[in-house]
């Protein structure tokens, strides 16, 4: 079973990428919607 952190580098990268997208959207004042949150799970 994989866990976050040092034992799952790919998972950690996905989480940090999603966090970066969420912060960027918040900084630009984008309204929180399901479509927006889905974008965080499927990065650009």
C-alpha positions in Angstrom: 0.0 0.0 0.0 1.4 3.4 -1.0 1.4 6.4 1.2 2.1 10.0 0.7 5.5 11.6 1.2 8.8 9.8 0.5 7.2 6.5 -0.3 4.9 7.9 -3.0 6.7 10.6 -4.9 4.2 10.6 -7.8 1.2 11.0 -5.5 3.0 13.8 -3.7 3.7 15.6 -7.0 0.0 15.3 -7.9 -1.1 16.8 -4.6 1.4 19.6 -4.8 0.4 20.4 -8.4 -3.3 20.5 -7.4 -2.4 22.8 -4.5 -0.6 25.1 -6.8 -3.6 25.3 -9.1 -6.0 25.9 -6.2 -3.8 28.7 -4.9 -3.5 30.3 -8.3 -7.3 30.2 -8.8 -7.9 31.7 -5.3 -5.4 34.5 -6.1 -7.3 35.3 -9.3 -10.6 35.4 -7.4 -12.1 32.5 -9.4 -15.5 31.3 -8.1 -15.3 27.8 -6.5 -17.3 25.3 -8.7 -17.2 21.6 -9.3 -15.7 22.2 -12.7 -12.9 24.2 -11.1 -12.1 21.6 -8.5 -12.1 18.9 -11.2 -9.5 20.9 -13.0 -7.2 20.6 -9.9 -7.4 16.8 -10.2 -6.6 16.9 -14.0 -3.8 19.5 -14.3 -3.3 21.5 -17.4 
